[in-house]
């Protein structure tokens, strides 16, 4: 796995915290709002970057949630 950037580490921690708290991952819109991204598409691009770096087992994304197990 490639080294994650500081922002990617923050994103991964946020997703893990939301899964622990809520039992499911945040939506791409929630990720965008939390990180100040202009759109859910920006959140999706960050999630895809994590996938390319090998941090996720599944690279499939649905229209709203960041992760699919």
C-alpha positions in Angstrom: 0.0 0.0 0.0 1.2 3.5 -0.9 1.7 6.1 1.8 -1.4 8.1 2.4 -1.4 11.9 2.4 -2.3 13.8 5.5 -5.8 14.6 4.1 -6.3 11.0 3.1 -5.5 9.9 6.6 -8.0 12.4 8.0 -10.6 11.1 5.6 -10.0 7.5 6.5 -10.2 8.4 10.3 -13.5 10.3 9.7 -15.0 7.3 7.9 -13.9 4.9 10.5 -15.3 7.1 13.3 -18.6 7.4 11.6 -18.8 3.7 11.1 -18.1 3.1 14.8 -20.7 5.7 15.8 -23.4 5.1 13.3 -22.9 1.5 12.1 -22.5 2.6 8.5 -20.2 5.0 6.5 -21.0 8.6 5.8 -22.5 9.6 2.5 -20.3 11.3 -0.1 -22.3 14.5 0.6 -21.6 14.2 4.3 -17.9 13.7 3.6 -18.0 16.8 1.3 -19.7 18.9 4.0 -17.3 17.7 6.7 -14.2 18.5 4.7 -15.4 21.7 3.0 -15.4 20.1 -0.5 -17.5 22.0 -3.1 -19.3 18.8 -4.1 -19.9 15.2 -3.4 -17.9 14.5 -6.6 -14.8 15.9 -4.8 -15.5 13.5 -2.0 -15.8 10.6 -4.5 -12.5 11.5 -6.0 -10.8 11.4 -2.6 -12.4 8.0 -2.0 -11.2 6.7 -5.3 -7.7 8.0 -4.5 -7.8 5.9 -1.3 -8.9 2.9 -3.3 -6.0 3.3 -5.8 -3.6 3.4 -2.9 -4.9 0.0 -1.8 -6.6 1.2 1.4 -10.0 -0.4 0.5 -10.8 -4.0 -0.4 -13.7 -2.8 -2.7 -13.4 0.0 -5.2 -17.1 0.1 -5.9 -18.9 3.2 -4.9 -22.6 3.8 -5.0 -24.2 7.1 -5.6 -24.3 8.2 -1.9 -22.2 6.2 0.4 -18.4 6.1 0.3 -17.8 2.5 1.1 -19.5 -0.7 0.1 -18.5 -3.9 1.8 
